[in-house]
Amino acid sequence: MNPSIIQLLQELRSACFESDLALIEKLTISQSEMHFFIASIELEHLHTATMAEKMKISPSRISRIIEKMVQNKLIKRSADKTDRRAINIEFTSKGMQYLNEIENHLNSCETKIKENLNSDKIETLKDNLSFLIESMKKQ
């Protein structure tokens, strides 16, 4: 029987997730904190509202994640100078070390995925995945 697209995506995610769990355990962070680090990778400025939106979680949930990360000295927060309701977030040196380690981990997973594909297949795969993502956003 032919596996569905969702089954194939789940299998791919599971293959990466095993090594994610090992890194989560090594860094002694939660899966939510790992998700926070990953969601922050391409952002220039971190704000609570932006992170909640990017992670697709409620403002109260992001507040709890941020509070735990502050307690663990991974991030620090400050009031926004232009909008008193907004909270700015920045990584501490410990948080930056964790972020770099997580980025290296993600790059390693991507290298494993790409190692048996030529550049045309990689571009086709990226195009198809982007198309799937956009299709899901429309629903």
N, C-alpha and C positions, 0 to 999 in steps of 0.2 A: 504494500500500500504506500502511496505517495504521501509524505508528510506535508502538512499545511505550512504556510508561511509563518504563522504564529508559532507552531511547534519548532520550526527551524530557528526562529529568533530566540525562543526560550532555551533551546539547546545551546546556542551560541552564548547567551547570557550566563547560563549555568556553567559553561566551561570557564568563563572569565571570573565568575562569582567565587569559585573555589579559591582562586589565588587572592581575590578581594578579601575573603574571610581571614586568610592567613595574615594579610597586611593589617586588617582591622584589629586582630588579636595582638600583633606585634606592637602597634601604636597605642593599644588600649583605648580605642575610640569606639563609638557606637556606629551602626550602619547609617543612622541619620547624620552623624557628624561626617562620615565619609562622603555621603551624598552632598552635604554642605560644601566640603572641600572641592569636590568635582564640579558642582554647580558654579563655584566662584572662579574657576580657572580662567575663563576668558573675559571676566568683568574687570573694568578699570577701577570702579568705585563700588564698594559694598554698602548696601543699605538694607535694613530689615525688610522693607516692602519688596524691594527688587529680588532679594533672596527667596522670600516666601513665594513670590510669583514664579520665579525660575524653577523652584523645587516643587511647585504645585501643592503647597501646603498652606494651612491657615496661619494668620499672623500670630495667634496664640501658640501654635506649635513651633514656629520659627523662634519665638521668644524663649521658649523652654530650651531649644537646642543651643541658642546663643548663650543663654545663662550658664548652661553646663560647660560650654567652650570657654567662657570667661573664667569660670571657677578653675578650669584645668589649664588656664594661662595660655590658651591657643589663640585667642583673639582679645581685642579690647574694643570697647565701644565709646562713642562720644556723641554729644548732641550736634546736629547739623547747624552750621552757623547761619544759614539762610532760611531754614525751616525748623522751628523748634520742635515740631511733631516728629520729624525724621531722626533716625538714629544711624550714624555712620559706624562702620565696622572696619577694623584693620587687623591683620594678622600680627601676632607677636613674633619674635625671632623663632620661638619653638613652633608656632603655627606655620611659619614659612618653611621650616625644615620638614614638617609633616606634609605640607602642600607639595614641596619638591619631590618628596619620596612618593607621594600618590601620583604625581604627574609622570615620574619615571616608571611607575608600575603600569599606568595606563598606556604609556608608549611601548612598553614591553608586550602588553597584550595585543596592541595594534600591529606590532612587528610580527608576532606569531601569526596573526590573521593574514598579513600581506606576504609572508615569506614565500608562498607557493603561487602567487599571482603576479602576472606581468602588469605593467602600468595601464594598459587598455582595460584589463579586467578590473583593476582597482577603481578606475574612473567610472566604469559601467556600474559596479557595485555601489559606489557612493551616489551616483545619479539615481539608481533604483531605490536605495534606502531613503534618499531625500524626497523622492516622489511619494513613497509610502508614508513618510512623516507628514508631508503636506496633505495627503489624502485623508489621514486620520484627523488632522486639525480642522478640516472642513466639516466634519461630522458633529 
